[in-house]
Amino acid sequence: MITLHLPFPISTNAIWRKGKGRTFKSKKYVAWIKEADGCFLEQGGNRLPKIKGRFVATITLSDQRRGSCDADNFNKGVLDFLQRVNVIANDKFSDRVTVEWGPAPAGCTVTITPVE
């Protein structure tokens, strides 16, 4: 099991932007990735084992943001980040993803458990 504390993620609706005939990451998403990278490294992320296959994830969003947004709108960026930093091999291997409101000191706490 791996637990990481990340900044509160941005909405799936704010990840991508279109312009000049192409799709690209929004400035807001790029800033979130940079902040999440810092949190990941502070927690020894480079030394974490990689989950190569199936997994379940629980994403806990800070209670302080409850009411300002829908909880189900935040899993995409978190799972893509976990794949980007090689905590998981691919988010397509998720058996179950739970998104909930609760205590999350940095804004978002994600727990990933491999499925044997």
Sequence and secondary structure as in RCSB ss.txt:
>XXXX:A:sequence
MITLHLPFPISTNAIWRKGKGRTFKSKKYVAWIKEADGCFLEQGGNRLPKIKGRFVATITLSDQRRGSCDADNFN
KGVLDFLQRVNVIANDKFSDRVTVEWGPAPAGCTVTITPVE
>XXXX:A:secstr
 EEEEEE    GGGTEEEETTEEEE HHHHHHHHHHHHHHHHTTGGGS  B S EEEEEEEEGGGTTSS GGGSH
HHHHHHHHHTTSBS GGGEEEEEEEEE  TTEEEEEEEE  
